[in-house]
Structure formats: C-alpha cells, structure tokens
C-alpha cells in the first residue's frame, strides 16, 4: 500500500503551514507550478538521506552501499523527489543544472545525524527493535477521501515506534 503512494504528498504535515494559509498553492501545484527549493532545504534532504540509512543500519542491520565520510560529495535534487546521487567530477551533465545542488558531507552534519540516531536507537531499544518504522511513507486517512492522488493526505515518518501499552513515538528529523 505504501509503495503506491506519491514520492511527496502535496498535503503533507510538513507543508501544512503553506497549504492551510494559501489554498491557491494547491491549484498552482495541480497546474504543474513548482516552488523553488532553497539550498538549505536541499542540504537537509542529504542529511535526511544519511540519517535514514544510518538508522536502518544501526537498528535493522541493513547494509547500505553509500560512504558517509567527511568530504564525500553528492548531488541532491532540488525538487520534491529528494534524489541523492554520487558526485562525479568528470561528469559535467549536472554542473549547469539549477535542479541539482552539490554538497560535501561535513563533520557538523555527521554530528547532528549521530545525535538523532542515538536518540532513536534508545527509543527502539524500548520496543526490542520491533514495531519501528524508518523513512516510511504513510497515508493519512481523510474525511473527504483520498481519491484524488494530488490531494491525498500523507507523509513520510522519519522515525516511528510503537511501545505496546505505553506510547507511540514519532521523531521528525530537522537538520
């Protein structure tokens, strides 16, 4: 079910401030108008990417094919897809694109990710590493229905854990 969801929901909790205050943005999005993404937001996409893979490896022992070392370089898409690809200095196809930003991983970024991962690992330990979701796309049931995929409510849970008979924990990583 989650695999059938769009990569980014228009009516996601993270964009609620915009669509609750400007209903016209929904019509613009439906017409194909896209808002520009800042370099800072795109850097946050890279930090999320690193945090998600690092957490999956730490909790679920999922091996990833990426190297998250200081100085490692990546291209990050500046659209709602949030793609991250290795930087290739010999490839000039990305250099003139306004849709991609180039970043080097910094120690500051890795330190911030480590704090997030450490906190989430502590929560996951309380569940014995069960009932945990990491970077999981989830629909949010709507009172009006989710028939229109553009208006579907939903979002991505950065980290979530269900501790039976105690609480539900949802962590939204901010870089």
Backbone as a chain_set.jsonl record, in Angstrom:
{"seq": "XXXXXXXXXXXXXXXXXXXXXXXXXXXXXXXXXXXXXXXXXXXXXXXXXXXXXXXXXXXXXXXXXXXXXXXXXXXXXXXXXXXXXXXXXXXXXXXXXXXXXXXXXXXXXXXXXXXXXXXXXXXXXXXXXXXXXXXXXXXXXXXXXXXXXXXXXXXXXXXXXXXXXXXXXXXXXXX", "coords": {"N": [[0.822, -1.187, 0.0], [1.901, 1.297, 0.87], [3.801, 1.604, -1.098], [2.429, 2.449, -3.319], [2.014, 5.073, -2.949], [2.457, 8.61, -3.576], [5.734, 10.124, -4.181], [6.033, 12.456, -2.753], [3.668, 13.964, -0.772], [1.261, 16.396, -1.56], [-0.397, 17.548, 0.354], [0.996, 17.303, 2.878], [1.986, 16.883, 6.337], [4.336, 18.351, 6.786], [4.197, 20.448, 5.005], [1.996, 21.811, 5.772], [1.684, 24.394, 6.897], [1.933, 26.056, 4.675], [-0.163, 25.17, 2.828], [-2.43, 25.437, 4.391], [-2.601, 28.133, 4.852], [-2.568, 29.246, 2.345], [-4.594, 28.438, 0.104], [-4.571, 28.589, -2.612], [-2.13, 27.62, -3.482], [-2.444, 24.935, -3.869], [-3.947, 24.694, -6.223], [-2.087, 25.811, -8.001], [-0.043, 23.913, -7.853], [-1.361, 21.728, -8.916], [-1.496, 22.569, -11.536], [1.034, 22.21, -12.34], [2.906, 23.996, -11.425], [5.815, 24.625, -9.639], [7.39, 25.219, -6.518], [10.415, 26.95, -5.705], [13.223, 25.318, -4.312], [15.239, 25.887, -1.551], [18.822, 26.054, -1.124], [19.501, 25.34, 1.43], [17.343, 23.771, 2.302], [17.671, 21.663, 0.561], [20.128, 20.722, 1.406], [19.28, 19.72, 3.829], [17.826, 17.575, 2.855], [19.873, 15.854, 2.03], [21.026, 15.376, 4.555], [18.866, 14.049, 5.771], [18.796, 11.773, 4.163], [21.266, 10.568, 4.812], [20.829, 10.19, 7.566], [18.59, 8.453, 7.558], [19.576, 6.092, 6.28], [21.716, 5.482, 7.996], [20.395, 5.013, 10.388], [18.758, 2.839, 9.659], [20.751, 0.942, 9.26], [21.854, 0.803, 11.831], [19.685, -0.066, 13.448], [18.143, -2.065, 12.079], [20.107, -3.514, 10.885], [20.59, -3.213, 8.181], [22.497, -3.183, 5.347], [24.109, -0.579, 3.589], [24.954, 0.893, 0.408], [26.511, 3.181, 0.508], [28.949, 5.733, 1.218], [29.458, 7.56, 3.971], [31.357, 9.708, 4.661], [33.314, 12.411, 5.97], [33.726, 15.04, 3.734], [32.957, 13.57, 1.527], [31.236, 13.698, -1.564], [28.075, 14.665, -2.939], [25.353, 14.877, -5.28], [22.285, 16.506, -4.979], [18.879, 16.426, -5.629], [16.856, 19.252, -6.334], [14.122, 19.176, -6.129], [10.796, 17.86, -5.418], [11.345, 15.186, -5.242], [13.691, 14.522, -3.976], [16.128, 13.192, -4.61], [19.297, 11.601, -4.234], [22.533, 11.415, -5.404], [25.757, 10.006, -6.22], [28.518, 12.195, -6.478], [30.183, 12.981, -9.403], [33.108, 14.081, -10.516], [34.011, 14.118, -13.121], [31.842, 14.189, -14.714], [29.947, 16.45, -16.415], [27.326, 16.895, -16.763], [25.587, 17.637, -14.731], [26.447, 20.043, -13.805], [25.521, 22.55, -14.83], [22.907, 22.549, -14.135], [20.026, 23.839, -12.655], [18.465, 22.379, -11.092], [19.744, 20.731, -9.373], [21.815, 20.426, -6.498], [25.106, 20.661, -5.218], [26.865, 19.041, -2.69], [29.174, 18.692, 0.014], [29.787, 16.314, 2.492], [29.834, 17.25, 5.845], [31.58, 17.423, 9.021], [29.978, 18.55, 10.963], [27.405, 17.967, 9.968], [27.407, 15.149, 10.153], [27.7, 14.882, 12.924], [25.257, 15.947, 13.84], [23.484, 14.09, 12.732], [24.329, 11.814, 14.143], [23.444, 12.416, 16.766], [20.656, 12.349, 16.421], [20.352, 9.653, 15.545], [21.31, 8.256, 17.788], [19.398, 8.977, 19.725], [17.048, 7.848, 18.584], [17.781, 5.156, 18.536], [17.733, 4.599, 21.257], [14.994, 4.814, 21.793], [14.074, 2.767, 20.117], [15.197, 0.57, 21.385], [13.536, 0.229, 23.548], [11.414, -1.015, 22.37], [12.403, -3.389, 21.755], [13.482, -3.394, 19.269], [11.395, -3.917, 17.586], [8.28, -3.101, 15.967], [9.004, -0.695, 14.73], [9.444, 1.996, 12.487], [11.214, 3.398, 9.753], [11.865, 6.147, 7.806], [9.398, 5.827, 6.411], [6.796, 5.883, 4.128], [3.556, 7.008, 4.612], [0.007, 6.883, 4.375], [-2.485, 9.305, 5.297], [-5.55, 8.864, 6.549], [-8.39, 10.462, 5.18], [-11.174, 12.613, 5.85], [-12.595, 13.351, 3.652], [-11.835, 11.592, 1.763], [-9.344, 9.936, -0.263], [-9.295, 9.942, -3.044], [-8.358, 11.578, -5.112], [-5.169, 11.677, -6.253], [-3.447, 13.878, -6.181], [-4.414, 15.453, -4.133], [-4.159, 13.812, -1.987], [-3.73, 13.01, 1.406], [-0.889, 12.634, 3.454], [2.389, 11.461, 4.362], [5.913, 11.205, 5.159], [7.279, 9.272, 7.661], [9.932, 9.981, 9.612], [11.143, 8.621, 11.754], [9.531, 6.21, 13.642], [7.949, 4.647, 16.424], [6.227, 2.093, 18.124], [5.37, 1.496, 21.299], [4.107, -1.001, 22.981], [1.225, -0.734, 25.042], [2.085, 1.609, 26.162], [3.227, 3.987, 24.637], [3.226, 5.903, 21.547], [5.814, 6.891, 19.488], [6.996, 9.491, 17.514], [9.452, 10.803, 15.495], [10.641, 13.656, 14.016], [13.087, 14.438, 11.979], [15.083, 17.281, 11.905], [17.323, 19.247, 10.208]], "CA": [[0.0, 0.0, 0.0], [2.745, 2.487, 0.933], [4.552, 1.735, -2.341], [1.582, 3.106, -4.301], [1.866, 6.473, -2.564], [3.367, 9.509, -4.282], [7.003, 10.366, -3.506], [5.815, 13.554, -1.815], [2.273, 14.372, -0.74], [1.022, 17.838, -1.579], [-0.98, 17.924, 1.645], [1.734, 16.613, 3.931], [2.115, 17.69, 7.556], [5.475, 19.275, 6.72], [3.843, 21.628, 4.196], [0.678, 22.277, 6.238], [1.659, 25.847, 7.085], [1.722, 26.677, 3.366], [-1.465, 24.913, 2.215], [-3.522, 25.904, 5.256], [-2.653, 29.591, 4.747], [-2.684, 29.658, 0.947], [-5.24, 27.338, -0.627], [-4.238, 28.734, -4.027], [-0.939, 26.854, -3.83], [-2.891, 23.604, -4.32], [-4.297, 24.85, -7.638], [-0.844, 26.011, -8.748], [0.652, 22.626, -7.906], [-2.137, 20.901, -9.844], [-1.178, 23.039, -12.881], [2.426, 21.917, -12.619], [3.799, 25.019, -10.875], [6.61, 24.128, -8.514], [8.102, 26.262, -5.786], [11.847, 26.724, -5.674], [13.744, 24.761, -3.082], [16.491, 26.553, -1.18], [19.997, 25.201, -0.949], [19.467, 24.846, 2.81], [16.381, 22.665, 2.342], [18.269, 20.553, -0.164], [21.137, 20.163, 2.311], [18.507, 18.913, 4.775], [17.491, 16.322, 2.17], [21.058, 14.999, 2.136], [21.137, 14.96, 5.955], [17.825, 13.03, 5.971], [19.247, 10.574, 3.458], [22.313, 9.968, 5.646], [20.206, 9.769, 8.826], [17.748, 7.287, 7.309], [20.406, 4.899, 6.036], [22.498, 5.192, 9.197], [19.462, 4.445, 11.36], [18.391, 1.491, 9.187], [21.886, 0.061, 9.505], [22.017, 0.644, 13.275], [18.571, -0.775, 14.091], [17.729, -3.256, 11.336], [21.312, -4.128, 10.305], [20.504, -3.113, 6.721], [23.732, -2.623, 4.794], [23.857, 0.375, 2.513], [26.099, 0.996, -0.498], [26.99, 4.55, 0.493], [30.021, 6.122, 2.13], [29.11, 8.83, 4.597], [32.57, 10.227, 5.274], [33.526, 13.846, 5.817], [34.32, 15.37, 2.443], [32.317, 12.827, 0.437], [30.404, 14.643, -2.303], [26.839, 14.161, -3.532], [24.39, 15.764, -5.929], [20.957, 16.34, -4.374], [17.886, 17.096, -6.471], [16.174, 20.37, -5.678], [12.689, 19.057, -6.381], [10.135, 17.123, -4.352], [11.747, 13.776, -5.245], [14.751, 14.37, -2.987], [17.105, 12.193, -5.021], [20.683, 11.81, -3.854], [23.403, 10.565, -6.214], [27.18, 10.276, -6.063], [29.107, 13.274, -7.27], [31.212, 12.53, -10.328], [33.744, 15.307, -11.0], [34.253, 14.027, -14.566], [30.569, 14.351, -15.412], [29.533, 17.848, -16.397], [25.898, 16.996, -17.079], [24.847, 18.227, -13.616], [27.055, 21.311, -13.403], [24.737, 23.723, -15.209], [21.508, 22.322, -13.806], [19.516, 24.531, -11.467], [17.632, 21.426, -10.361], [20.603, 19.911, -8.523], [22.79, 21.128, -5.678], [26.279, 19.868, -4.898], [27.23, 19.17, -1.283], [30.165, 17.84, 0.659], [29.398, 15.957, 3.851], [30.671, 17.92, 6.844], [31.579, 16.818, 10.349], [28.797, 19.094, 11.641], [26.249, 17.196, 9.518], [27.5, 13.808, 10.741], [27.448, 15.006, 14.369], [23.808, 16.123, 14.01], [22.874, 12.792, 12.427], [24.65, 10.914, 15.257], [22.557, 12.734, 17.894], [19.348, 11.819, 16.026], [20.424, 8.185, 15.524], [21.452, 7.799, 19.172], [18.096, 9.115, 20.375], [16.126, 6.865, 18.013], [18.2, 3.831, 18.996], [17.235, 4.447, 22.622], [13.553, 4.534, 21.706], [13.919, 1.444, 19.504], [15.558, -0.436, 22.383], [12.35, 0.007, 24.386], [10.499, -1.892, 21.623], [13.225, -4.551, 21.373], [13.698, -3.169, 17.833], [10.199, -4.298, 16.829], [7.314, -2.005, 15.886], [9.762, 0.504, 14.388], [9.477, 2.364, 11.068], [12.243, 4.384, 9.428], [11.639, 6.719, 6.472], [8.25, 5.078, 5.884], [5.714, 6.713, 3.58], [2.281, 6.569, 5.165], [-1.154, 7.716, 4.065], [-3.275, 9.787, 6.425], [-6.941, 8.789, 6.102], [-9.049, 11.763, 5.097], [-12.628, 12.599, 5.973], [-13.167, 13.544, 2.32], [-11.339, 10.534, 0.892], [-8.061, 10.148, -0.927], [-9.444, 9.51, -4.429], [-7.52, 12.41, -5.958], [-3.805, 11.483, -5.772], [-2.797, 15.166, -5.934], [-4.886, 15.964, -2.847], [-4.036, 12.774, -0.965], [-3.016, 13.366, 2.623], [0.092, 11.633, 3.849], [3.733, 11.958, 4.556], [6.952, 10.238, 5.49], [7.683, 9.24, 9.057], [11.387, 9.825, 9.673], [11.305, 7.502, 12.689], [8.358, 5.992, 14.476], [7.993, 3.42, 17.22], [5.052, 1.796, 18.935], [5.736, 0.767, 22.507], [2.803, -1.513, 23.421], [0.668, -0.372, 26.347], [2.811, 2.745, 26.712], [3.139, 5.195, 23.814], [3.682, 5.944, 20.165], [6.824, 7.936, 19.365], [7.282, 9.919, 16.151], [10.55, 11.763, 15.502], [10.79, 14.358, 12.749], [14.464, 14.956, 11.956], [15.301, 18.609, 11.33], [18.759, 19.496, 10.123]], "C": [[0.871, 1.258, 0.0], [3.521, 2.688, -0.361], [3.75, 2.425, -3.43], [1.43, 4.599, -4.025], [2.822, 7.343, -3.368], [4.647, 9.73, -3.484], [6.87, 11.47, -2.469], [4.355, 13.955, -1.904], [2.163, 15.884, -0.751], [0.521, 18.305, -0.217], [-0.308, 17.14, 2.775], [1.792, 17.491, 5.175], [3.259, 18.701, 7.471], [5.2, 20.508, 5.867], [2.511, 22.246, 4.633], [0.601, 23.784, 6.415], [1.352, 26.549, 5.768], [0.304, 26.438, 2.877], [-2.641, 25.304, 3.094], [-3.696, 27.422, 5.154], [-2.832, 30.091, 3.326], [-3.272, 28.502, 0.138], [-4.961, 27.413, -2.12], [-3.02, 27.928, -4.434], [-1.308, 25.46, -4.322], [-3.238, 23.656, -5.801], [-3.049, 25.042, -8.493], [-0.076, 24.697, -8.904], [-0.027, 21.715, -8.92], [-1.854, 21.292, -11.297], [0.283, 22.808, -13.238], [3.403, 22.956, -12.12], [4.529, 24.435, -9.667], [7.273, 25.308, -7.821], [9.589, 25.918, -5.784], [12.254, 26.203, -4.308], [15.074, 25.431, -2.781], [17.623, 25.545, -1.052], [20.008, 24.595, 0.453], [18.497, 23.661, 2.952], [16.955, 21.441, 1.655], [19.388, 19.914, 0.659], [20.457, 19.29, 3.367], [18.086, 17.588, 4.173], [18.665, 15.353, 2.252], [21.221, 14.49, 3.57], [20.095, 13.894, 6.286], [18.241, 11.703, 5.358], [20.291, 9.831, 4.305], [21.705, 9.414, 6.93], [19.376, 8.503, 8.631], [18.554, 6.013, 7.116], [21.21, 4.504, 7.271], [21.611, 4.53, 10.242], [19.028, 3.038, 10.953], [19.515, 0.502, 9.456], [22.019, -0.22, 11.001], [20.926, -0.231, 13.897], [18.244, -2.094, 13.4], [18.89, -3.999, 10.685], [21.251, -4.196, 8.786], [21.803, -2.487, 6.222], [23.383, -1.666, 3.662], [25.123, 0.543, 1.67], [26.764, 2.371, -0.513], [28.12, 4.751, 1.493], [29.678, 7.498, 2.68], [30.305, 9.365, 5.374], [32.658, 11.733, 5.047], [34.244, 14.088, 4.493], [33.725, 14.629, 1.265], [31.319, 13.759, -0.239], [29.207, 13.947, -2.952], [26.131, 15.27, -4.287], [23.044, 15.467, -5.283], [19.964, 17.109, -5.228], [17.143, 18.152, -5.667], [14.687, 20.353, -6.001], [12.071, 18.214, -5.27], [10.483, 15.642, -4.339], [12.853, 13.513, -4.231], [15.763, 13.309, -3.338], [18.502, 12.592, -4.568], [21.526, 10.862, -4.698], [24.853, 10.962, -5.968], [27.617, 11.406, -6.977], [30.219, 12.685, -8.127], [31.866, 13.765, -10.926], [34.008, 15.292, -12.505], [32.979, 14.214, -15.382], [30.119, 15.802, -15.289], [28.034, 18.008, -16.655], [25.104, 17.671, -15.969], [25.276, 19.661, -13.342], [26.199, 22.527, -13.71], [23.262, 23.606, -14.836], [21.112, 23.087, -12.555], [18.682, 23.594, -10.605], [18.437, 20.542, -9.412], [21.54, 20.808, -7.729], [23.905, 20.157, -5.322], [26.648, 20.118, -3.437], [28.366, 18.237, -0.925], [29.65, 17.554, 2.063], [30.381, 16.62, 4.811], [30.612, 17.166, 8.174], [30.361, 17.287, 11.138], [27.54, 18.302, 11.264], [26.25, 15.802, 10.152], [27.249, 13.835, 12.244], [25.951, 15.135, 14.642], [23.076, 14.803, 13.758], [23.123, 11.814, 13.577], [23.747, 11.153, 16.464], [21.165, 12.152, 17.635], [19.336, 10.296, 16.114], [20.505, 7.635, 16.944], [20.121, 7.873, 19.919], [17.124, 8.033, 19.887], [16.488, 5.448, 18.429], [17.71, 3.567, 20.421], [15.753, 4.131, 22.65], [13.327, 3.129, 21.158], [14.249, 0.331, 20.493], [14.378, -0.767, 23.279], [11.336, -0.899, 23.698], [11.17, -3.213, 21.273], [13.405, -4.592, 19.86], [12.571, -3.733, 16.966], [9.282, -3.076, 16.812], [7.992, -0.672, 15.607], [9.665, 0.743, 12.889], [10.503, 3.474, 10.881], [12.022, 4.83, 7.99], [10.51, 5.968, 5.745], [7.185, 6.048, 5.392], [4.387, 6.135, 4.046], [1.159, 7.479, 4.692], [-1.796, 8.191, 5.365], [-4.722, 9.739, 5.96], [-7.618, 10.158, 6.203], [-10.553, 11.607, 5.268], [-13.298, 12.73, 4.608], [-12.678, 12.493, 1.328], [-10.041, 10.917, 0.221], [-8.137, 9.716, -2.389], [-8.546, 10.284, -5.375], [-6.078, 12.301, -5.464], [-3.069, 12.796, -5.504], [-3.172, 15.689, -4.554], [-4.772, 14.948, -1.723], [-3.231, 13.3, 0.225], [-2.025, 12.262, 2.955], [1.439, 12.271, 4.035], [4.691, 10.836, 4.86], [7.309, 10.383, 6.955], [9.192, 9.021, 9.076], [11.735, 8.648, 10.578], [10.047, 7.407, 13.52], [8.48, 4.674, 15.219], [6.715, 3.312, 18.036], [5.513, 0.947, 20.108], [4.424, 0.295, 23.13], [2.468, -1.138, 24.865], [1.384, 0.82, 26.982], [2.618, 3.988, 25.845], [3.545, 4.925, 22.383], [4.65, 7.123, 20.078], [7.048, 8.226, 17.878], [8.348, 11.012, 16.217], [10.678, 12.345, 14.102], [12.167, 15.007, 12.748], [14.508, 16.307, 11.253], [16.797, 18.873, 11.352], [19.025, 20.981, 10.191]], "O": [[0.622, 2.183, -0.773], [3.87, 3.82, -0.697], [4.336, 2.942, -4.381], [0.781, 5.308, -4.794], [3.878, 6.876, -3.796], [4.664, 9.553, -2.266], [7.519, 11.426, -1.424], [3.856, 14.254, -2.989], [2.888, 16.572, -0.034], [0.962, 19.333, 0.299], [-0.962, 16.413, 3.523], [1.663, 18.711, 5.079], [3.158, 19.794, 8.029], [5.9, 21.512, 5.995], [1.965, 23.105, 3.94], [-0.427, 24.392, 6.12], [0.6, 27.524, 5.741], [-0.388, 27.398, 2.536], [-3.748, 25.486, 2.588], [-4.797, 27.939, 5.344], [-3.209, 31.244, 3.12], [-2.541, 27.695, -0.437], [-5.096, 26.413, -2.824], [-2.876, 27.582, -5.607], [-0.569, 24.864, -5.105], [-2.865, 22.758, -6.556], [-2.962, 24.494, -9.592], [0.473, 24.413, -9.968], [0.637, 21.017, -9.686], [-1.955, 20.455, -12.194], [0.72, 23.175, -14.329], [4.605, 22.832, -12.354], [3.917, 23.827, -8.789], [7.669, 26.278, -8.468], [9.97, 24.749, -5.853], [11.699, 26.599, -3.283], [15.937, 25.532, -3.653], [17.399, 24.345, -0.892], [20.469, 23.469, 0.643], [18.796, 22.68, 3.632], [16.753, 20.314, 2.107], [19.574, 18.698, 0.613], [20.989, 18.25, 3.755], [17.995, 16.584, 4.88], [18.474, 14.166, 2.514], [21.519, 13.315, 3.783], [20.395, 12.939, 7.002], [18.061, 10.644, 5.959], [20.204, 8.617, 4.486], [22.026, 8.298, 7.339], [19.447, 7.583, 9.445], [18.252, 4.981, 7.715], [21.364, 3.317, 7.558], [22.035, 3.586, 10.908], [18.939, 2.145, 11.796], [19.265, -0.642, 9.836], [22.269, -1.359, 11.396], [21.211, -1.047, 14.774], [18.086, -3.122, 14.059], [18.681, -5.005, 10.007], [21.79, -5.119, 8.175], [22.162, -1.384, 6.633], [22.47, -1.921, 2.876], [26.233, 0.354, 2.167], [27.501, 2.692, -1.445], [28.228, 4.029, 2.484], [29.618, 8.479, 1.937], [30.265, 9.461, 6.601], [32.143, 12.258, 4.06], [35.235, 13.43, 4.176], [33.957, 15.008, 0.117], [30.632, 14.526, 0.436], [29.301, 12.821, -3.44], [26.287, 16.451, -3.976], [22.702, 14.305, -5.065], [20.164, 18.288, -5.521], [16.844, 17.969, -4.487], [14.066, 21.408, -6.13], [12.742, 17.888, -4.29], [9.966, 14.904, -3.5], [12.949, 12.413, -3.686], [16.221, 12.585, -2.455], [18.842, 13.775, -4.525], [21.279, 9.656, -4.718], [25.148, 12.088, -5.566], [27.137, 11.542, -8.102], [31.091, 11.974, -7.626], [31.259, 14.437, -11.759], [34.208, 16.349, -13.104], [33.035, 14.379, -16.6], [29.934, 16.314, -14.184], [27.533, 19.129, -16.753], [24.041, 18.229, -16.238], [24.538, 20.416, -12.709], [26.161, 23.46, -12.908], [22.461, 24.473, -15.185], [21.776, 22.996, -11.522], [18.245, 23.967, -9.516], [17.869, 19.696, -8.721], [22.004, 21.832, -8.231], [23.663, 18.963, -5.147], [26.735, 21.265, -2.998], [28.503, 17.147, -1.478], [29.139, 18.446, 2.739], [31.596, 16.562, 4.619], [29.702, 16.371, 8.411], [29.776, 16.514, 11.896], [26.71, 18.001, 12.121], [25.217, 15.333, 10.63], [26.648, 12.907, 12.784], [25.431, 14.509, 15.565], [22.154, 14.448, 14.493], [22.222, 11.062, 13.948], [23.328, 10.198, 17.119], [20.568, 11.537, 18.52], [18.418, 9.713, 16.69], [19.838, 6.652, 17.267], [19.758, 6.953, 20.652], [16.458, 7.382, 20.693], [15.602, 4.623, 18.651], [17.32, 2.448, 20.751], [15.301, 3.29, 23.427], [12.49, 2.385, 21.67], [13.644, -0.74, 20.442], [14.23, -1.906, 23.723], [10.487, -1.491, 24.365], [10.589, -4.052, 20.584], [13.472, -5.66, 19.25], [12.755, -3.992, 15.777], [9.495, -2.126, 17.565], [7.614, 0.357, 16.168], [9.79, -0.195, 12.101], [10.647, 4.363, 11.72], [11.993, 4.011, 7.071], [10.672, 5.536, 4.603], [6.729, 6.92, 6.132], [4.123, 4.941, 3.9], [1.328, 8.696, 4.615], [-1.661, 7.548, 6.405], [-5.099, 10.495, 5.064], [-7.441, 10.896, 7.172], [-11.131, 10.592, 4.879], [-14.428, 12.278, 4.42], [-13.078, 12.514, 0.164], [-9.688, 12.095, 0.151], [-7.166, 9.184, -2.926], [-8.025, 9.719, -6.337], [-5.774, 12.776, -4.37], [-2.156, 12.826, -4.679], [-2.347, 16.301, -3.876], [-5.244, 15.201, -0.615], [-2.194, 13.944, 0.062], [-2.312, 11.083, 2.75], [1.6, 13.482, 3.88], [4.327, 9.66, 4.823], [7.605, 11.479, 7.431], [9.676, 7.99, 8.608], [12.528, 7.783, 10.207], [9.556, 8.409, 14.041], [9.044, 3.707, 14.707], [6.199, 4.299, 18.561], [5.984, -0.177, 19.933], [3.705, 1.089, 23.737], [3.304, -1.214, 25.766], [1.303, 1.022, 28.193], [1.937, 4.931, 26.248], [4.117, 3.887, 22.051], [4.341, 8.221, 20.539], [7.265, 7.309, 17.086], [8.176, 12.018, 16.904], [10.807, 11.61, 13.123], [12.39, 16.006, 13.432], [14.019, 16.446, 10.132], [17.452, 18.738, 12.386], [20.179, 21.405, 10.137]]}, "num_chains": 1, "name": "protein.A"}
